[in-house]
Structures are given as structure tokens and as C-alpha cells.
Amino acid sequence: MENRKAKEFLEARLKELNERLHKLKEDASQAHSSDSAEMAVERENDEVVDAIGTETREVIRQVRRALAKIEDGSYGICQQCGITIPEERLDAVPEATHCTGCA
């Protein structure tokens, strides 16, 4: 993936992820029902929302790291072995930091 296209894609993805995280935070701040059965379901839902939030924050971190690599000129270079990450991999996973062999 060309760096300009990768940057545009990653910036759009970052915006999307930040919006998702904002919505998750809103969902997590909702008051719980006073009904014990409903409250149990809501607590289970809270756990799912928390897990999705954790995953979303990790992907945001990876996307920001990829954007920083574009800026410093090291985007597309495997962090482990130093070879160029194949374009097919970057097309599939633009925030990839390792080539297929090292991943």
C-alpha cells in the first residue's frame, strides 16, 4: 500500500475507532436497572463493552504507531527482521509491524 493511501486509510480508521470508543464510554456510563435479573444481564453486557473498549484502545495504539512510522519513514519495515513487509500484508493489515514470517 502506497504511504499516502495508507496514511489516508489509517487516519480514517483512527477517526472511526475513536468514535467507537466514545460510544462505548457512553454505553458504560448508563445507569443500571433496579431489577436484579436485568441488572445481572446489564453487568454481563458491561463486561463485553469493557472488553471491546480494551481491544479498541489497543487497535488505536497500533494505528497511531503506524501513522508515526509513515511520518518517520519506517512504515512497512518489519520490526523484527528489518525486511520490507509485503504489500499484500500491508493492504490486509495496514498497521502491521512485522512481516508474515515474523508475525
C-alpha positions as CSV (number, residue, x, y, z in Angstrom):
1,M,0.0,0.0,0.0
2,E,1.4,3.4,-1.0
3,N,2.2,5.5,2.0
4,R,-0.2,8.3,1.1
5,K,-3.0,5.8,0.7
6,A,-2.0,4.0,3.9
7,K,-2.0,7.3,5.8
8,E,-5.4,8.3,4.5
9,F,-6.8,4.9,5.4
10,L,-5.2,4.8,8.8
11,E,-6.4,8.4,9.6
12,A,-10.0,7.4,8.6
13,R,-9.7,4.2,10.7
14,L,-8.4,6.2,13.7
15,K,-11.4,8.5,13.5
16,E,-13.8,5.5,13.3
17,L,-12.1,3.8,16.2
18,N,-12.2,7.0,18.3
19,E,-15.9,7.4,17.6
20,R,-16.5,3.7,18.6
21,L,-14.6,4.3,21.8
22,H,-16.6,7.4,22.6
23,K,-19.9,5.4,22.1
24,L,-18.6,2.6,24.3
25,K,-17.8,5.1,27.0
26,E,-21.3,6.4,26.7
27,D,-22.8,2.9,27.0
28,A,-20.6,2.1,30.0
29,S,-21.9,5.2,31.8
30,Q,-25.6,4.3,31.5
31,A,-27.4,3.7,34.8
32,H,-28.3,0.1,35.7
33,S,-31.8,-1.1,36.3
34,S,-33.0,-1.7,39.8
35,D,-34.4,-5.1,38.8
36,S,-31.9,-7.8,39.8
37,A,-32.4,-10.0,36.8
38,E,-32.0,-7.1,34.4
39,M,-29.0,-5.9,36.4
40,A,-27.2,-9.2,36.0
41,V,-27.7,-9.0,32.2
42,E,-26.5,-5.4,32.2
43,R,-23.4,-6.3,34.2
44,E,-22.6,-9.1,31.7
45,N,-23.1,-6.5,28.9
46,D,-20.7,-4.2,30.8
47,E,-18.0,-6.8,30.7
48,V,-18.4,-7.2,26.9
49,V,-18.3,-3.4,26.5
50,D,-15.2,-3.3,28.6
51,A,-13.5,-6.0,26.5
52,I,-14.4,-4.2,23.3
53,G,-13.1,-1.0,24.7
54,T,-9.8,-2.6,25.6
55,E,-9.5,-4.1,22.2
56,T,-10.4,-0.8,20.5
57,R,-7.8,1.1,22.6
58,E,-5.1,-1.4,21.5
59,V,-6.0,-1.0,17.8
60,I,-5.9,2.8,18.2
61,R,-2.4,2.4,19.7
62,Q,-1.4,0.3,16.7
63,V,-2.9,2.7,14.2
64,R,-1.1,5.7,15.8
65,R,2.1,3.8,15.8
66,A,1.7,3.0,12.0
67,L,1.0,6.7,11.4
68,A,4.1,7.7,13.3
69,K,6.1,5.2,11.2
70,I,4.8,6.8,8.0
71,E,5.9,10.2,9.3
72,D,9.4,8.9,10.2
73,G,9.9,6.9,7.1
74,S,10.0,3.4,8.7
75,Y,6.5,2.3,7.7
76,G,6.4,-1.1,6.0
77,I,9.7,-2.3,7.6
78,C,9.5,-5.4,9.8
79,Q,10.4,-4.5,13.4
80,Q,12.0,-7.9,13.9
81,C,14.0,-8.8,10.9
82,G,14.1,-5.5,9.0
83,I,12.9,-6.6,5.7
84,T,10.1,-4.9,3.8
85,I,6.7,-6.1,4.7
86,P,4.9,-7.4,1.6
87,E,2.4,-5.0,0.1
88,E,-0.3,-7.7,0.3
89,R,0.1,-7.9,4.1
90,L,0.0,-4.1,4.4
91,D,-3.1,-4.0,2.2
92,A,-4.8,-6.5,4.6
93,V,-3.3,-5.1,7.9
94,P,-2.1,-1.5,7.3
95,E,-0.9,-1.3,10.9
96,A,1.2,-4.4,10.7
97,T,4.7,-4.1,12.2
98,H,6.0,-7.5,11.3
99,C,6.4,-9.4,8.0
100,T,4.4,-12.6,7.6
101,G,7.3,-14.7,8.6
102,C,8.0,-12.9,11.9
103,A,4.3,-12.5,12.8
